[in-house]
Amino acid sequence: MKFTSQKFIQVFLALAVLLSSQIACQTVMSQIVPVPTATVFIPATQTPTPVPPPSPTPTPSFSDEEIKAGIQASLDIYAKALTDNNPDLLDQVVDQENKPFRRIVRSRFDEYQKSTHTENEFSFTVVSINRREFGYVIAEFTSDGGYQANWPFRKLGENWVITEPTVAQIGEPVVTDTEHFTFTTYPWADDVNQQTMDMMEIARTNVEQVLGEAPKEKANVTILPIYGLNPFNPMNAVASYSQAGDKIEIYAPSSFAFGSYDPELGWNGDLQTTLTHEYAHMAHAHVFNHAGWMAEWMSEGLAEYVSTTEEDIYWACGSARSGNIIPILDESDTFPKQDLMHMYSLEKDFGLSYSFAHSLVAFTVENYGGLDGFWTLANTLDETDDFKKAVKTSFGVSYDQFNQQWQKWLIRQC
């Protein structure tokens, strides 16, 4: 999964983790945390269990100011729930009638509370509202850290609760074929569907420019207005790529699942980086036979290298300067391994690992023969199943030398 020009790319409006494009070597303070775009290999789409439509309260009975005040009150409770790690408060302002939705909210809440950033104090401010069908209201709001989000709310009992429409309410799917993609969209997100489709074409161009070639196969792209459309998806990603069927799924920016974004870049600025990251995974699989697939940092680091600027490396640089380095190889007796070879099983610093992976790819490209050197290392690893042997065979240096060179190079980057 990919975490965008601020990734992690990492895990939700509650996951206070740095964006991959974070340009300062410092911890992100209280903010709406963008969702890591996670490039994961997800199972084939399963048909979700139908969810009965909720009973909306007609919004015309409320003035705009009343709605804004009600949503602000709920966001205050939500902020306190995050700050105090109080799931009872969370339940008060999350739609309990929509089971798939409340599951993703709680999952992200729990992930945040397990993160290393739980000292943050949250605060959110409503900026504007947009009334939608079925009694829903899209609220645009910001965090005290300057990030922005656009989430659906509806009146349920005494509170305006964070929610999303049901599958029955978002409209019938529309399939659009282009030269490189087959898109599936839904009317609920018609305000952003075409722009997102255009951004996928840009993502393909970006990948082709960096890697020299793009897949000939079509990607099957679905723009998801709601999490409930496929409630078996990973719950911490803005977008994901599955090699089975070459599926790319993208959450629309007016959904809780999308998370938040830097208003200076706009939702499309963040998302463009994410889509390039996800399409880079498809190119890695088809054009380069997924070389280096046994080293998880190679896959995610390559996608970061293709999609983000060198500023993304600053996060890893700052961490390394403070003495916190995610090693290439964890040579201890612990299990699961806490290293870049096993990024997906890390017990902490998963978002941070994307920046370290990016740095390792950039270091290899810069010091060992460009992308050709990277592919040599990746293919040799596939042949030997031994990273130390692959480094020696590919570059004529020992793993210890390679590792020390990388760490010294990384610390110089900030």
Backbone torsions as a table, in degrees:
resi	resn	phi	psi	omega
1	MET	NA	146.2	-179.8
2	LYS	-99.2	133.7	179.1
3	PHE	-103.2	NA	NA
4	THR	NA	175.4	177.6
5	SER	-34.5	18.1	175.6
6	GLN	-171.8	63.9	-174.5
7	LYS	-78.5	-177.4	-173.9
8	PHE	63.8	NA	NA
9	ILE	NA	130.3	116.3
10	GLN	-91.9	NA	NA
11	VAL	NA	55.8	160.3
12	PHE	137.0	-175.4	-176.5
13	LEU	-62.5	-10.6	177.1
14	ALA	-107.3	-20.3	-177.1
15	LEU	-78.7	100.6	-177.8
16	ALA	-80.7	72.4	177.9
17	VAL	-117.7	160.5	-178.1
18	LEU	-72.5	149.4	171.6
19	LEU	-78.0	149.8	-177.6
20	SER	-62.1	-25.2	-178.6
21	SER	-91.9	13.9	178.1
22	GLN	-53.6	127.4	-172.4
23	ILE	-102.2	2.7	178.4
24	ALA	-120.7	144.4	178.7
25	CYS	-82.4	74.6	-178.0
26	GLN	-157.8	162.6	178.4
27	THR	-77.0	137.1	175.7
28	VAL	-69.0	131.8	179.8
29	MET	-84.0	-174.8	-175.8
30	SER	-48.4	122.1	-177.1
31	GLN	-163.2	166.8	170.0
32	ILE	-76.2	119.2	-173.5
33	VAL	-88.9	127.3	-179.7
34	PRO	-66.9	149.7	-179.4
35	VAL	-76.2	137.3	175.9
36	PRO	-64.5	133.0	175.3
37	THR	-81.3	118.5	-172.4
38	ALA	-106.8	123.0	174.9
39	THR	-94.2	102.5	-178.4
40	VAL	-124.3	160.6	176.4
41	PHE	-97.9	102.4	-172.2
42	ILE	-98.4	155.6	179.7
43	PRO	-69.0	165.9	177.4
44	ALA	-55.4	146.8	-177.7
45	THR	-57.5	132.4	176.7
46	GLN	-107.3	151.7	-179.1
47	THR	-77.5	119.0	-178.1
48	PRO	-69.4	150.6	175.2
49	THR	-66.5	127.8	-178.3
50	PRO	-54.9	137.0	178.4
51	VAL	-109.9	124.6	179.9
52	PRO	-61.9	139.5	-179.7
53	PRO	-59.4	140.3	176.9
54	PRO	-70.1	167.8	178.7
55	SER	-98.3	93.4	-174.7
56	PRO	-71.9	152.2	172.2
57	THR	-93.1	125.3	-177.9
58	PRO	-58.5	120.9	-177.7
59	THR	-69.4	-24.7	180.0
60	PRO	-57.3	-18.2	179.4
61	SER	-76.9	-4.8	178.5
62	PHE	-119.0	142.8	173.6
63	SER	-77.4	164.0	178.1
64	ASP	-59.0	-40.3	-178.7
65	GLU	-67.1	-36.7	177.4
66	GLU	-65.8	-40.4	179.3
67	ILE	-65.6	-46.1	-180.0
68	LYS	-60.2	-41.0	179.8
69	ALA	-66.0	-40.2	179.4
70	GLY	-66.3	-42.1	178.8
71	ILE	-67.8	-38.2	177.9
72	GLN	-61.5	-40.9	178.8
73	ALA	-62.1	-39.4	179.1
74	SER	-69.2	-39.1	177.7
75	LEU	-65.7	-32.8	175.6
76	ASP	-63.7	-40.9	177.9
77	ILE	-67.6	-41.5	178.6
78	TYR	-60.7	-43.6	178.3
79	ALA	-61.6	-40.9	-180.0
80	LYS	-68.2	-36.6	177.1
81	ALA	-60.6	-42.9	178.4
82	LEU	-66.3	-46.4	-176.6
83	THR	-64.3	-41.7	-174.8
84	ASP	-95.9	0.3	-175.4
85	ASN	53.2	57.2	-175.3
86	ASN	-120.7	92.8	-178.3
87	PRO	-65.4	-22.7	177.3
88	ASP	-64.5	-40.3	175.9
89	LEU	-65.6	-39.4	179.1
90	LEU	-57.5	-44.9	-177.7
91	ASP	-61.3	-27.1	-178.7
92	GLN	-66.8	-27.1	-172.2
93	VAL	-122.0	17.0	174.8
94	VAL	-119.6	137.7	-176.3
95	ASP	-62.0	106.6	-178.2
96	GLN	-82.6	-8.8	177.7
97	GLU	-83.8	-18.9	-178.7
98	ASN	-102.6	94.6	-170.7
99	LYS	-64.6	-46.4	178.1
100	PRO	-59.2	-37.9	-177.2
101	PHE	-70.0	-45.7	-178.1
102	ARG	-64.7	-25.5	178.5
103	ARG	-69.2	-42.1	-179.6
104	ILE	-68.9	-37.4	178.9
105	VAL	-63.8	-45.4	-178.4
106	ARG	-67.5	-37.7	178.9
107	SER	-61.5	-44.8	179.7
108	ARG	-69.0	-35.6	175.6
109	PHE	-60.7	-47.9	-179.3
110	ASP	-64.6	-39.4	178.2
111	GLU	-61.8	-42.1	179.4
112	TYR	-62.4	-43.6	-177.0
113	GLN	-65.5	-22.4	177.3
114	LYS	-87.8	-7.3	-176.9
115	SER	-77.4	177.0	-178.5
116	THR	-90.7	9.8	-174.2
117	HIS	-114.6	24.5	-173.6
118	THR	-74.2	3.7	175.7
119	GLU	-84.4	-4.6	-177.2
120	ASN	-67.5	146.3	173.4
121	GLU	-113.4	123.0	-172.4
122	PHE	-95.5	151.2	175.7
123	SER	-156.0	133.2	-178.1
124	PHE	-129.6	148.4	-177.8
125	THR	-132.4	124.2	177.6
126	VAL	-69.3	133.1	178.7
127	VAL	-104.0	-47.4	-177.9
128	SER	-157.9	168.7	177.6
129	ILE	-133.7	156.3	176.6
130	ASN	-136.6	114.6	-179.3
131	ARG	-72.6	136.7	178.4
132	ARG	-124.6	179.5	-179.3
133	GLU	-63.7	163.1	172.7
134	PHE	61.5	23.5	176.9
135	GLY	83.3	8.1	178.9
136	TYR	-84.6	152.5	176.5
137	VAL	-133.5	126.8	174.1
138	ILE	-89.7	118.8	179.8
139	ALA	-102.3	126.7	171.8
140	GLU	-92.5	124.8	-179.2
141	PHE	-143.9	162.6	-178.5
142	THR	-124.2	160.9	173.7
143	SER	-101.5	166.1	177.9
144	ASP	-67.8	-15.1	175.1
145	GLY	-84.9	-2.6	174.1
146	GLY	97.8	0.2	179.2
147	TYR	-86.4	160.1	-174.0
148	GLN	-126.9	150.2	176.1
149	ALA	-145.4	160.1	178.0
150	ASN	-134.0	101.6	-174.2
151	TRP	-118.7	149.0	174.7
152	PRO	-78.4	142.9	173.1
153	PHE	-131.8	158.9	168.9
154	ARG	-147.5	157.3	179.8
155	LYS	-81.6	122.4	178.4
156	LEU	-135.9	111.3	-175.3
157	GLY	65.5	-127.2	-177.7
158	GLU	-88.4	-12.4	-171.7
159	ASN	-116.7	152.5	165.1
160	TRP	-86.3	113.0	-172.2
161	VAL	-101.5	148.3	173.1
162	ILE	-70.0	133.8	-171.4
163	THR	-158.3	-166.5	169.9
164	GLU	-157.8	158.0	176.9
165	PRO	-64.4	167.3	175.5
166	THR	-90.0	168.8	178.2
167	VAL	-57.1	-37.4	-178.3
168	ALA	-68.8	-18.4	-173.8
169	GLN	-98.7	-10.4	-173.8
170	ILE	-90.4	-4.6	178.5
171	GLY	94.8	167.1	-178.8
172	GLU	-76.9	146.5	-179.3
173	PRO	-66.5	146.2	177.3
174	VAL	-119.3	126.7	-178.6
175	VAL	-104.4	128.7	-179.8
176	THR	-127.6	123.8	178.9
177	ASP	-99.4	133.2	171.9
178	THR	-125.1	-177.0	-177.1
179	GLU	-61.2	-37.5	-172.9
180	HIS	-112.7	-10.5	-172.9
181	PHE	-140.8	153.8	164.4
182	THR	-116.4	115.1	-175.7
183	PHE	-101.1	139.1	169.9
184	THR	-119.2	121.8	-177.6
185	THR	-127.9	168.4	-180.0
186	TYR	-131.4	142.1	-175.2
187	PRO	-54.8	-30.8	-178.1
188	TRP	-56.7	-29.9	-177.6
189	ALA	-107.3	25.6	-178.1
190	ASP	-61.1	-21.5	179.5
191	ASP	-68.9	-19.3	-177.9
192	VAL	-126.8	-5.0	-173.5
193	ASN	-59.5	-51.6	-176.4
194	GLN	-64.3	-41.2	179.5
195	GLN	-62.7	-40.0	179.0
196	THR	-66.8	-38.7	176.5
197	MET	-61.5	-43.0	177.7
198	ASP	-62.9	-36.4	179.9
199	MET	-66.3	-29.8	176.7
200	MET	-66.8	-36.3	176.2
201	GLU	-65.1	-39.9	177.2
202	ILE	-64.0	-40.1	178.6
203	ALA	-59.4	-42.7	179.1
204	ARG	-62.0	-43.5	178.6
205	THR	-62.1	-42.9	179.3
206	ASN	-59.1	-45.0	-178.9
207	VAL	-64.6	-44.0	-179.1
208	GLU	-62.3	-38.1	-179.6
209	GLN	-65.5	-38.3	-177.3
210	VAL	-82.3	-45.9	-174.1
211	LEU	-90.9	-14.3	177.2
212	GLY	91.1	-9.0	-178.1
213	GLU	-160.4	148.0	176.9
214	ALA	-123.2	157.9	-178.2
215	PRO	-61.4	144.8	173.7
216	LYS	-82.4	-24.0	-179.5
217	GLU	-70.9	149.3	174.9
218	LYS	-79.3	141.6	170.8
219	ALA	-91.9	142.9	176.1
220	ASN	-98.6	106.8	-171.1
221	VAL	-108.6	127.2	175.6
222	THR	-117.8	128.7	175.2
223	ILE	-96.9	111.2	-172.9
224	LEU	-94.7	118.0	176.6
225	PRO	-75.6	-21.6	-175.2
226	ILE	-143.5	154.7	175.3
227	TYR	-69.3	-35.1	-175.7
228	GLY	-63.1	-13.1	178.5
229	LEU	-67.2	-31.7	174.9
230	ASN	-144.5	77.9	-173.7
231	PRO	-72.6	8.7	174.5
232	PHE	-100.0	1.4	177.9
233	ASN	-68.0	159.2	169.8
234	PRO	-56.4	145.4	-174.2
235	MET	-97.9	11.5	-176.5
236	ASN	-130.2	26.4	-174.9
237	ALA	-129.7	141.0	173.0
238	VAL	-76.6	-34.7	179.9
239	ALA	-149.1	157.1	179.1
240	SER	-148.7	153.4	175.8
241	TYR	-119.3	133.9	174.4
242	SER	-120.1	124.2	-179.2
243	GLN	-66.4	-27.4	176.2
244	ALA	-69.9	104.9	-178.7
245	GLY	85.1	3.0	-178.6
246	ASP	47.6	55.3	-177.5
247	LYS	-97.6	130.2	171.4
248	ILE	-117.7	124.4	178.4
249	GLU	-115.8	136.1	-173.2
250	ILE	-131.8	131.0	175.9
251	TYR	-85.6	139.1	178.2
252	ALA	-68.6	149.3	-174.4
253	PRO	-67.5	-17.3	178.0
254	SER	-95.8	39.5	178.3
255	SER	-129.2	152.8	175.0
256	PHE	-60.1	-38.6	-176.8
257	ALA	-62.3	-26.9	179.4
258	PHE	-68.7	-31.0	179.6
259	GLY	86.4	-129.2	-175.6
260	SER	-138.0	175.2	-176.0
261	TYR	-154.6	163.9	177.0
262	ASP	-78.2	116.1	-176.4
263	PRO	-62.6	-22.9	177.4
264	GLU	-68.9	-30.5	176.8
265	LEU	-90.6	-28.1	-175.3
266	GLY	81.3	161.2	-179.0
267	TRP	-60.6	-33.4	-178.2
268	ASN	-74.2	-30.1	177.1
269	GLY	-64.2	-46.3	176.9
270	ASP	-64.3	-45.2	-174.1
271	LEU	-68.1	-33.0	179.6
272	GLN	-59.1	-41.6	177.3
273	THR	-62.4	-42.6	-179.4
274	THR	-63.0	-44.4	-178.3
275	LEU	-66.5	-36.9	175.7
276	THR	-63.0	-41.5	177.4
277	HIS	-58.5	-48.2	-176.2
278	GLU	-67.3	-39.9	-179.8
279	TYR	-69.2	-29.0	175.7
280	ALA	-62.0	-33.9	176.1
281	HIS	-63.4	-39.6	178.9
282	MET	-66.1	-41.0	177.5
283	ALA	-63.7	-40.8	178.2
284	HIS	-58.3	-42.1	-177.4
285	ALA	-71.2	-45.3	-171.7
286	HIS	-89.5	-43.7	-174.5
287	VAL	-82.7	-35.0	-174.3
288	PHE	-116.6	18.3	174.3
289	ASN	54.3	31.4	178.4
290	HIS	52.8	41.7	-177.7
291	ALA	-57.5	136.0	-179.4
292	GLY	79.9	22.0	-173.6
293	TRP	-62.0	-21.1	-179.9
294	MET	-76.7	-15.6	178.5
295	ALA	-107.2	106.5	-173.0
296	GLU	-63.9	-28.0	178.3
297	TRP	-65.8	-27.4	-179.2
298	MET	-67.0	-42.4	-180.0
299	SER	-67.2	-53.6	-177.2
300	GLU	-72.2	-37.3	179.3
301	GLY	-65.3	-39.1	177.4
302	LEU	-63.5	-44.6	-180.0
303	ALA	-62.9	-37.0	176.0
304	GLU	-67.8	-42.2	-179.8
305	TYR	-59.7	-40.7	-178.9
306	VAL	-72.2	-35.9	-167.1
307	SER	-101.4	-19.0	-174.2
308	THR	-122.9	167.5	178.4
309	THR	-85.0	172.4	178.7
310	GLU	-64.5	-17.8	179.4
311	GLU	-60.6	-25.4	178.8
312	ASP	-61.0	-27.8	-177.2
313	ILE	-72.9	-19.3	-176.6
314	TYR	-58.3	-33.6	-179.4
315	TRP	-62.4	-47.9	177.8
316	ALA	-65.4	-38.1	179.6
317	CYS	-61.2	-47.4	179.7
318	GLY	-62.2	-39.2	178.3
319	SER	-65.1	-42.4	-180.0
320	ALA	-64.3	-39.4	178.6
321	ARG	-62.5	-30.5	179.8
322	SER	-86.4	0.4	177.3
323	GLY	95.6	2.8	180.0
324	ASN	-102.8	98.7	-179.6
325	ILE	-117.7	128.8	171.5
326	ILE	-82.7	114.6	-173.3
327	PRO	-72.0	159.1	173.0
328	ILE	-66.6	-47.5	179.0
329	LEU	-122.6	127.0	171.7
330	ASP	-89.9	105.2	-175.0
331	GLU	-96.3	15.1	175.7
332	SER	-81.7	178.7	179.4
333	ASP	-90.3	6.1	-177.3
334	THR	-74.9	156.4	175.9
335	PHE	-148.2	136.2	1.6
336	PRO	-71.6	157.8	-177.7
337	LYS	-67.8	136.9	179.7
338	GLN	-105.5	74.9	-178.4
339	ASP	-149.1	175.6	-176.9
340	LEU	-73.1	-21.0	175.8
341	MET	-67.6	-22.1	-177.1
342	HIS	-128.4	52.2	-175.7
343	MET	-54.8	-41.4	-171.7
344	TYR	-70.6	-13.1	179.1
345	SER	-107.9	11.4	178.8
346	LEU	-60.7	137.4	179.1
347	GLU	-86.4	-15.3	175.0
348	LYS	-152.7	165.2	175.5
349	ASP	59.7	34.1	178.8
350	PHE	-62.4	-45.8	178.3
351	GLY	-60.9	-43.2	179.0
352	LEU	-60.7	-32.1	-176.7
353	SER	-63.2	-27.3	177.6
354	TYR	-63.9	-39.8	178.5
355	SER	-67.8	-41.1	176.5
356	PHE	-63.8	-42.4	178.9
357	ALA	-62.0	-43.0	176.8
358	HIS	-58.2	-45.0	-177.7
359	SER	-63.0	-37.2	-177.6
360	LEU	-69.3	-38.2	174.9
361	VAL	-66.0	-47.5	-179.3
362	ALA	-60.5	-41.3	177.7
363	PHE	-61.0	-46.2	-179.1
364	THR	-62.3	-45.5	179.9
365	VAL	-62.4	-42.8	-175.8
366	GLU	-72.2	-33.0	-171.2
367	ASN	-110.2	-12.4	-174.5
368	TYR	-134.5	48.9	168.3
369	GLY	90.9	26.3	176.5
370	GLY	68.8	-160.0	179.3
371	LEU	-63.7	-29.2	176.7
372	ASP	-60.6	-38.9	177.2
373	GLY	-65.2	-40.2	177.4
374	PHE	-61.2	-45.2	-179.2
375	TRP	-67.0	-33.9	176.1
376	THR	-61.0	-46.9	178.5
377	LEU	-62.1	-43.7	-177.7
378	ALA	-63.7	-46.3	-178.6
379	ASN	-68.9	-35.3	178.0
380	THR	-67.4	-37.5	176.6
381	LEU	-61.9	-41.2	178.2
382	ASP	-61.3	-34.3	-178.1
383	GLU	-78.0	-36.0	-173.0
384	THR	-97.6	-24.6	-176.0
385	ASP	58.5	28.7	-178.2
386	ASP	-147.7	109.0	-173.6
387	PHE	-64.9	-39.9	-179.9
388	LYS	-62.0	-43.5	179.0
389	LYS	-66.4	-37.6	-179.6
390	ALA	-63.7	-40.2	178.5
391	VAL	-64.0	-45.9	-178.7
392	LYS	-63.9	-44.8	-178.7
393	THR	-66.8	-40.7	-174.8
394	SER	-76.0	-41.7	-168.8
395	PHE	-120.9	-7.8	178.6
396	GLY	74.2	17.5	176.3
397	VAL	-123.8	158.4	178.3
398	SER	-75.8	161.4	175.6
399	TYR	-59.1	-41.1	-179.3
400	ASP	-60.3	-42.1	178.0
401	GLN	-64.5	-46.5	180.0
402	PHE	-59.1	-45.7	-178.4
403	ASN	-64.4	-45.0	179.5
404	GLN	-65.4	-40.3	177.8
405	GLN	-61.7	-43.9	179.9
406	TRP	-61.9	-46.6	-177.3
407	GLN	-64.6	-39.9	177.3
408	LYS	-66.2	-41.7	177.5
409	TRP	-61.1	-42.9	-177.8
410	LEU	-62.3	-45.6	-177.5
411	ILE	-64.4	-27.2	178.2
412	ARG	-75.4	-13.9	-173.6
413	GLN	-73.4	-12.9	177.9
414	CYS	-131.0	NA	NA
